[in-house]
Amino acid sequence: MLNGIPSLIIGNLGRDPEFQQVNGKQISRISIGVTPRVKRQGQWQDAPVLWYRVTVWDTFQAEHVLNSLHKGDRVFAYGVVTSDEYQGKTSLDMSADIVGVPLDRNDVTIIPRQQGGARQQQPQYQQAPPRTSQQSDPWGGSDDSPEF
């Protein structure tokens, strides 16, 4: 039984990730600010920022969060969100199963892991050729599109 609401949040890191040890296990904690958009009098506006305290329990993923992310980075997190109220303030906490970065704002190289967590050597990728005006089909439907 879930003890919270499975959710996907997308926002910006409010500070650099923090390292912690809990019961001998290395974890990371991040703070993600999410700015909802609301429509007021026919105009879209930013609502107040919602801050989520996110804990990454998977040791391998926590290490990558610590080594890769920095304050201000655009990130997403998927996990279980819980809320708590104390002295009239509500806190939003997430236990994240997945943390990542949107590819529209980041350059990413995928380095697959071998079984057991060991990293493989970095694969050699070819850069995709630049698109020409003849290749206007975003799905690569022209006859001269490159083979992958």
N, CA, C and O of each residue as an XYZ file, in Angstrom:
592
protein
N       0.832     -1.179      0.000
C       0.000      0.000      0.000
C       0.883      1.252      0.000
O       1.826      1.358      0.785
N       0.570      2.184     -0.879
C       1.317      3.424     -0.964
C       0.974      4.335      0.202
O      -0.175      4.414      0.638
N       1.985      5.012      0.689
C       1.776      5.960      1.769
C       1.991      7.363      1.225
O       2.818      8.108      1.752
N       1.263      7.733      0.183
C       1.389      9.029     -0.458
C       0.827      8.959     -1.861
O       0.172      7.984     -2.229
N       1.084      9.994     -2.643
C       0.534     10.101     -3.983
C       1.664      9.999     -5.005
O       2.578     10.823     -4.978
N       1.632      8.994     -5.925
C       2.649      8.934     -6.974
C       2.531     10.177     -7.855
O       1.441     10.503     -8.325
N       3.639     10.868     -8.079
C       3.597     12.142     -8.796
C       4.854     12.343     -9.629
O       5.906     11.764     -9.360
N       4.709     13.183    -10.650
C       5.822     13.656    -11.455
C       5.882     15.161    -11.262
O       4.893     15.859    -11.485
N       7.048     15.668    -10.845
C       7.202     17.110    -10.707
C       8.344     17.569    -11.603
O       9.327     16.853    -11.798
N       8.198     18.772    -12.145
C       9.210     19.365    -13.002
C       9.460     20.772    -12.487
O       8.531     21.566    -12.344
N      10.717     21.074    -12.210
C      11.033     22.397    -11.688
C      12.531     22.631    -11.685
O      13.281     21.956    -12.390
N      12.958     23.600    -10.881
C      14.368     23.971    -10.802
C      14.904     23.688     -9.412
O      14.190     23.810     -8.417
N      16.191     23.303     -9.357
C      16.822     23.065     -8.063
C      17.024     24.386     -7.341
O      17.528     25.350     -7.916
N      16.626     24.419     -6.080
C      16.759     25.628     -5.277
C      18.125     25.759     -4.638
O      18.504     26.846     -4.201
N      18.867     24.674     -4.577
C      20.230     24.678     -4.017
C      20.944     23.433     -4.538
O      20.323     22.544     -5.121
N      22.248     23.385     -4.322
C      23.006     22.209     -4.730
C      22.531     20.979     -3.945
O      22.100     21.110     -2.800
N      22.608     19.785     -4.553
C      22.235     18.561     -3.832
C      23.089     18.380     -2.582
O      24.246     18.796     -2.528
N      22.491     17.752     -1.589
C      23.187     17.493     -0.327
C      23.362     15.996     -0.148
O      22.498     15.201     -0.520
N      24.481     15.634      0.419
C      24.814     14.242      0.713
C      24.452     13.952      2.159
O      24.647     14.796      3.033
N      23.927     12.763      2.413
C      23.638     12.332      3.775
C      23.808     10.835      3.872
O      23.690     10.118      2.878
N      24.084     10.367      5.070
C      24.089      8.930      5.325
C      22.955      8.625      6.293
O      22.822      9.256      7.342
N      22.154      7.655      5.922
C      21.043      7.218      6.761
C      21.191      5.718      6.948
O      21.131      4.959      5.980
N      21.382      5.292      8.178
C      21.578      3.873      8.489
C      22.689      3.257      7.646
O      22.572      2.123      7.183
N      23.780      4.022      7.447
C      24.928      3.534      6.690
C      24.761      3.582      5.191
O      25.655      3.154      4.461
N      23.639      4.091      4.708
C      23.377      4.161      3.274
C      23.522      5.606      2.802
O      23.032      6.532      3.449
N      24.204      5.789      1.659
C      24.374      7.125      1.108
C      23.136      7.520      0.319
O      22.669      6.775     -0.542
N      22.611      8.701      0.622
C      21.443      9.223     -0.085
C      21.744     10.664     -0.492
O      22.730     11.253     -0.049
N      20.889     11.216     -1.332
C      20.996     12.635     -1.647
C      19.639     13.283     -1.423
O      18.588     12.655     -1.550
N      19.706     14.558     -1.085
C      18.492     15.354     -0.883
C      18.594     16.582     -1.782
O      19.627     17.248     -1.854
N      17.483     16.856     -2.462
C      17.422     18.034     -3.316
C      16.135     18.796     -3.025
O      15.171     18.241     -2.497
N      16.140     20.055     -3.373
C      14.976     20.909     -3.199
C      14.555     21.389     -4.580
O      15.329     22.049     -5.274
N      13.322     21.059     -4.984
C      12.825     21.408     -6.315
C      11.686     22.408     -6.177
O      10.693     22.153     -5.495
N      11.848     23.548     -6.836
C      10.801     24.560     -6.868
C       9.974     24.420     -8.128
O      10.514     24.413     -9.234
N       8.660     24.308     -7.964
C       7.730     24.156     -9.082
C       6.839     25.391     -9.115
O       6.221     25.746     -8.112
N       6.776     26.043    -10.271
C       5.956     27.244    -10.415
C       4.720     26.912    -11.238
O       4.809     26.812    -12.462
N       3.565     26.739    -10.591
C       2.335     26.457    -11.336
C       1.894     27.690    -12.138
O       2.145     28.824    -11.732
N       1.250     27.458    -13.253
C       0.670     28.541    -14.049
C      -0.829     28.542    -13.813
O      -1.466     27.491    -13.867
N      -1.398     29.710    -13.551
C      -2.833     29.841    -13.315
C      -3.382     30.922    -14.243
O      -2.676     31.856    -14.625
N      -4.649     30.772    -14.592
C      -5.291     31.751    -15.465
C      -6.138     32.679    -14.605
O      -7.067     32.243    -13.926
N      -5.799     33.974    -14.646
C      -6.536     34.991    -13.884
C      -6.978     36.073    -14.850
O      -6.159     36.673    -15.545
N      -8.262     36.313    -14.887
C      -8.849     37.339    -15.756
C      -8.397     37.165    -17.197
O      -8.083     38.140    -17.880
N      -8.366     35.924    -17.655
C      -8.027     35.610    -19.037
C      -6.544     35.630    -19.359
O      -6.167     35.421    -20.512
N      -5.687     35.876    -18.365
C      -4.244     35.923    -18.583
C      -3.553     34.843    -17.754
O      -3.909     34.613    -16.599
N      -2.557     34.181    -18.359
C      -1.772     33.189    -17.627
C      -0.715     33.896    -16.789
O      -0.009     34.780    -17.274
N      -0.616     33.493    -15.518
C       0.343     34.092    -14.602
C       1.001     32.998    -13.771
O       0.473     31.895    -13.631
N       2.177     33.334    -13.218
C       2.850     32.407    -12.311
C       2.191     32.470    -10.942
O       1.952     33.553    -10.406
N       1.899     31.304    -10.382
C       1.407     31.214     -9.006
C       2.629     31.140     -8.088
O       3.749     30.995     -8.576
N       2.440     31.235     -6.793
C       3.587     31.099     -5.881
C       4.293     29.749     -6.069
O       3.661     28.739     -6.377
N       5.607     29.759     -5.878
C       6.425     28.554     -6.049
C       6.093     27.537     -4.962
O       5.974     27.885     -3.787
N       5.944     26.277     -5.366
C       5.780     25.167     -4.429
C       7.140     24.491     -4.306
O       7.747     24.127     -5.313
N       7.617     24.322     -3.085
C       8.918     23.699     -2.852
C       8.742     22.275     -2.364
O       7.999     22.020     -1.416
N       9.430     21.346     -3.016
C       9.403     19.935     -2.650
C      10.774     19.553     -2.096
O      11.801     19.858     -2.703
N      10.786     18.890     -0.952
C      12.015     18.299     -0.415
C      12.059     16.871     -0.933
O      11.222     16.042     -0.574
N      13.044     16.590     -1.782
C      13.110     15.305     -2.487
C      14.291     14.493     -1.966
O      15.413     14.991     -1.878
N      14.019     13.237     -1.622
C      15.059     12.324     -1.156
C      15.249     11.226     -2.201
O      14.288     10.598     -2.646
N      16.521     11.008     -2.585
C      16.873      9.955     -3.532
C      17.552      8.850     -2.733
O      18.661      9.032     -2.229
N      16.878      7.694     -2.616
C      17.354      6.607     -1.763
C      18.279      5.646     -2.478
O      19.139      5.045     -1.835
N      18.138      5.476     -3.790
C      18.986      4.552     -4.537
C      20.413      5.094     -4.534
O      20.646      6.215     -4.987
N      21.365      4.318     -4.031
C      22.739      4.783     -3.850
C      23.382      5.205     -5.170
O      24.025      6.253     -5.230
N      23.220      4.411     -6.224
C      23.819      4.736     -7.523
C      23.241      6.038     -8.069
O      23.983      6.907     -8.528
N      21.918      6.172     -8.018
C      21.264      7.383     -8.509
C      21.612      8.596     -7.637
O      21.801      9.699     -8.150
N      21.694      8.387     -6.327
C      22.048      9.475     -5.412
C      23.437     10.010     -5.735
O      23.665     11.218     -5.687
N      24.372      9.111     -6.067
C      25.725      9.528     -6.438
C      25.700     10.397     -7.688
O      26.385     11.418     -7.754
N      24.909      9.992     -8.681
C      24.817     10.770     -9.916
C      24.159     12.124     -9.680
O      24.572     13.123    -10.268
N      23.160     12.166     -8.842
C      22.524     13.440     -8.509
C      23.554     14.379     -7.894
O      23.641     15.549     -8.268
N      24.328     13.864     -6.953
C      25.343     14.685     -6.279
C      26.426     15.182     -7.236
O      26.886     16.318     -7.117
N      26.833     14.338     -8.181
C      27.927     14.681     -9.085
C      27.490     15.458    -10.321
O      28.326     16.074    -10.982
N      26.200     15.442    -10.649
C      25.754     15.994    -11.925
C      24.906     17.255    -11.827
O      24.930     18.082    -12.737
N      24.163     17.415    -10.751
C      23.186     18.505    -10.684
C      23.677     19.651     -9.813
O      24.455     19.460     -8.878
N      23.200     20.854    -10.146
C      23.594     22.057     -9.417
C      22.396     22.988     -9.275
O      21.405     22.869     -9.995
N      22.510     23.908     -8.339
C      21.470     24.901     -8.101
C      21.070     25.560     -9.425
O      21.925     25.958    -10.216
N      19.760     25.667     -9.651
C      19.233     26.301    -10.856
C      18.939     25.348    -11.989
O      18.223     25.716    -12.921
N      19.476     24.104    -11.946
C      19.231     23.143    -13.024
C      17.757     22.792    -13.112
O      17.075     22.669    -12.094
N      17.268     22.631    -14.341
C      15.902     22.171    -14.589
C      15.919     20.654    -14.452
O      16.730     19.991    -15.099
N      15.043     20.088    -13.623
C      15.008     18.652    -13.366
C      13.567     18.168    -13.289
O      12.629     18.956    -13.166
N      13.420     16.851    -13.365
C      12.133     16.237    -13.056
C      12.382     15.124    -12.048
O      13.478     14.567    -11.971
N      11.360     14.815    -11.288
C      11.451     13.732    -10.311
C      10.114     13.009    -10.280
O       9.052     13.629    -10.325
N      10.189     11.684    -10.201
C       8.990     10.855    -10.076
C       9.112     10.049     -8.788
O      10.143      9.434     -8.515
N       8.058     10.064     -8.019
C       8.059      9.311     -6.772
C       6.772      9.536     -6.010
O       5.760      9.955     -6.572
N       6.827      9.251     -4.726
C       5.644      9.372     -3.864
C       5.744     10.662     -3.065
O       6.728     10.897     -2.364
N       4.711     11.498     -3.180
C       4.663     12.776     -2.478
C       3.790     12.640     -1.232
O       2.690     12.088     -1.275
N       4.307     13.155     -0.133
C       3.535     13.242      1.102
C       3.565     14.696      1.561
O       4.457     15.460      1.192
N       2.592     15.058      2.357
C       2.579     16.419      2.893
C       2.383     16.351      4.396
O       1.813     15.401      4.934
N       2.874     17.387      5.052
C       2.761     17.475      6.501
C       2.512     18.931      6.851
O       3.031     19.830      6.189
N       1.734     19.163      7.872
C       1.477     20.528      8.302
C       2.007     20.709      9.712
O       1.758     19.897     10.603
N       2.745     21.796      9.891
C       3.311     22.103     11.198
C       3.240     23.606     11.396
O       3.760     24.369     10.582
N       2.617     24.022     12.443
C       2.445     25.431     12.790
C       1.913     26.239     11.615
O       2.410     27.328     11.325
N       0.911     25.708     10.949
C       0.246     26.412      9.864
C       0.968     26.388      8.525
O       0.473     26.964      7.556
N       2.124     25.739      8.444
C       2.862     25.641      7.185
C       2.819     24.209      6.680
O       2.965     23.259      7.450
N       2.616     24.068      5.375
C       2.576     22.746      4.755
C       3.909     22.464      4.082
O       4.421     23.295      3.331
N       4.470     21.293      4.351
C       5.686     20.878      3.662
C       5.345     19.737      2.711
O       4.540     18.863      3.033
N       5.968     19.758      1.539
C       5.786     18.711      0.540
C       7.090     17.934      0.438
O       8.147     18.503      0.166
N       7.001     16.628      0.658
C       8.167     15.753      0.623
C       7.955     14.692     -0.445
O       6.834     14.233     -0.667
N       9.052     14.304     -1.108
C       8.968     13.244     -2.111
C      10.092     12.254     -1.871
O      11.237     12.633     -1.628
N       9.742     10.977     -1.943
C      10.722      9.907     -1.996
C      10.813      9.520     -3.466
O       9.918      8.863     -3.998
N      11.907      9.931     -4.127
C      12.006      9.823     -5.584
C      12.545      8.472     -6.029
O      13.552      7.987     -5.515
N      11.861      7.882     -6.987
C      12.331      6.675     -7.652
C      13.205      7.033     -8.847
O      14.151      6.315     -9.171
N      12.880      8.159     -9.505
C      13.586      8.585    -10.711
C      13.834     10.084    -10.629
O      12.935     10.851    -10.284
N      15.052     10.496    -10.947
C      15.397     11.911    -11.087
C      16.121     12.046    -12.413
O      17.000     11.243    -12.726
N      15.759     13.053    -13.194
C      16.401     13.238    -14.484
C      16.380     14.688    -14.918
O      15.924     15.570    -14.191
N      16.882     14.913    -16.118
C      16.912     16.256    -16.686
C      16.178     16.241    -18.020
O      16.268     15.266    -18.767
N      15.446     17.322    -18.328
C      14.783     17.402    -19.625
C      15.811     17.594    -20.740
O      16.742     18.388    -20.602
N      15.642     16.877    -21.825
C      16.609     16.918    -22.917
C      16.510     18.189    -23.751
O      17.406     18.465    -24.549
N      15.440     18.973    -23.586
C      15.346     20.217    -24.345
C      16.241     21.310    -23.771
O      16.428     22.346    -24.410
N      16.795     21.101    -22.584
C      17.655     22.107    -21.954
C      19.038     21.582    -21.591
O      19.839     22.316    -21.013
N      19.330     20.341    -21.914
C      20.593     19.730    -21.500
C      21.156     18.851    -22.599
O      20.410     18.234    -23.360
N      22.491     18.796    -22.680
C      23.183     17.827    -23.527
C      23.507     16.631    -22.647
O      24.087     16.788    -21.573
N      23.140     15.444    -23.093
C      23.287     14.250    -22.277
C      23.972     13.162    -23.094
O      23.648     12.963    -24.265
N      24.908     12.465    -22.483
C      25.515     11.288    -23.074
C      25.107     10.095    -22.224
O      25.315     10.091    -21.011
N      24.534      9.096    -22.850
C      24.082      7.905    -22.145
C      25.235      6.908    -22.071
O      25.805      6.533    -23.096
N      25.571      6.486    -20.872
C      26.598      5.473    -20.662
C      25.928      4.326    -19.900
O      25.774      4.405    -18.681
N      25.528      3.262    -20.605
C      24.813      2.167    -19.935
C      25.663      1.493    -18.861
O      26.886      1.419    -18.974
N      25.002      1.009    -17.829
C      25.673      0.240    -16.770
C      25.641     -1.225    -17.129
O      24.710     -1.696    -17.782
N      26.666     -1.950    -16.699
C      26.643     -3.397    -16.802
C      25.916     -3.925    -15.572
O      25.664     -3.173    -14.630
N      25.584     -5.183    -15.573
C      24.965     -5.770    -14.394
C      25.905     -5.631    -13.216
O      27.122     -5.738    -13.372
N      25.358     -5.398    -12.051
C      26.158     -5.234    -10.855
C      26.586     -3.797    -10.616
O      27.296     -3.516     -9.651
N      26.158     -2.868    -11.497
C      26.428     -1.462    -11.278
C      27.694     -0.923    -11.900
O      27.911      0.289    -11.879
N      28.560     -1.795    -12.468
C      29.801     -1.307    -13.067
C      29.483     -0.560    -14.358
O      28.567     -0.928    -15.093
N      30.241      0.475    -14.617
C      30.028      1.270    -15.820
C      30.812      0.691    -16.975
O      31.937      0.219    -16.807
N      30.202      0.731    -18.162
C      30.883      0.319    -19.375
C      31.744      1.479    -19.863
O      31.592      2.613    -19.409
N      32.649      1.181    -20.792
C      33.391      2.262    -21.418
C      32.420      3.121    -22.198
O      31.396      2.645    -22.688
N      32.760      4.406    -22.305
C      31.883      5.322    -23.013
C      31.783      4.913    -24.472
O      32.806      4.775    -25.142
N      30.558      4.714    -24.982
C      30.397      4.325    -26.382
C      30.757      5.492    -27.301
O      30.680      6.657    -26.912
N      31.148      5.155    -28.514
C      31.478      6.168    -29.506
C      30.243      6.417    -30.355
O      29.786      5.522    -31.065
N      29.703      7.622    -30.288
C      28.516      7.991    -31.051
C      28.920      8.891    -32.210
O      29.872      9.665    -32.109
N      28.192      8.780    -33.301
C      28.406      9.670    -34.422
C      27.425     10.823    -34.296
O      26.271     10.639    -33.908
N      27.903     12.008    -34.629
C      27.011     13.155    -34.606
C      26.070     13.054    -35.793
O      26.491     12.726    -36.902
N      24.808     13.333    -35.561
C      23.829     13.290    -36.633
C      24.129     14.394    -37.639
O      24.517     15.494    -37.246
N      23.954     14.117    -38.937
C      24.214     15.153    -39.938
C      23.195     16.278    -39.810
O      22.071     16.041    -39.368
N      23.570     17.509    -40.193
C      22.612     18.623    -40.105
C      21.438     18.383    -41.041
O      21.584     17.776    -42.102
N      20.276     18.867    -40.632
C      19.066     18.711    -41.445
C      19.116     19.688    -42.617
O      19.606     20.809    -42.488
N      18.605     19.245    -43.751
C      18.500     20.129    -44.913
C      17.045     20.495    -45.105
O      16.160     19.902    -44.488
N      16.801     21.461    -45.953
C      15.420     21.891    -46.188
C      14.589     20.770    -46.797
O      13.368     20.753    -46.639
N      15.243     19.816    -47.504
C      14.511     18.688    -48.078
C      14.018     17.742    -46.996
O      13.074     16.983    -47.217
N      14.649     17.781    -45.822
C      14.267     16.876    -44.741
C      13.326     17.587    -43.770
O      13.599     17.642    -42.571
N      12.245     18.117    -44.270
C      11.327     18.864    -43.424
C      10.439     17.947    -42.594
O       9.832     18.397    -41.621
N      10.352     16.681    -42.956
C       9.550     15.735    -42.186
C      10.259     15.440    -40.864
O      11.353     14.876    -40.878
N       9.664     15.810    -39.712
C      10.356     15.589    -38.442
C      10.571     14.122    -38.115
O      11.360     13.805    -37.225
N       9.899     13.228    -38.803
C      10.036     11.797    -38.525
C      10.983     11.136    -39.511
O      11.105      9.911    -39.527
N      11.661     11.941    -40.342
C      12.679     11.393    -41.245
C      12.091     10.633    -42.400
O      12.639      9.604    -42.795
N      10.988     11.102    -42.960
C      10.304     10.379    -44.009
C      10.898     10.530    -45.391
O      10.468      9.832    -46.310
N      11.887     11.427    -45.587
C      12.438     11.595    -46.925
C      13.352     10.420    -47.262
O      13.877      9.746    -46.376
N      13.530     10.190    -48.567
C      14.336      9.061    -49.033
C      15.808      9.215    -48.710
O      16.515      8.213    -48.599
N      16.299     10.453    -48.554
C      17.725     10.648    -48.301
C      18.043     10.828    -46.826
O      19.116     11.323    -46.481
N      17.126     10.434    -45.950
C      17.416     10.556    -44.518
C      18.427      9.494    -44.109
O      18.431      8.395    -44.664
N      19.287      9.817    -43.138
C      20.335      8.875    -42.732
C      19.755      7.643    -42.030
O      18.722      7.708    -41.364
N      20.444      6.539    -42.202
C      20.055      5.297    -41.521
C      20.709      5.264    -40.148
O      21.885      5.608    -40.029
N      19.993      4.866    -39.122
C      20.556      4.770    -37.778
C      20.616      3.327    -37.343
O      21.062      3.035    -36.233
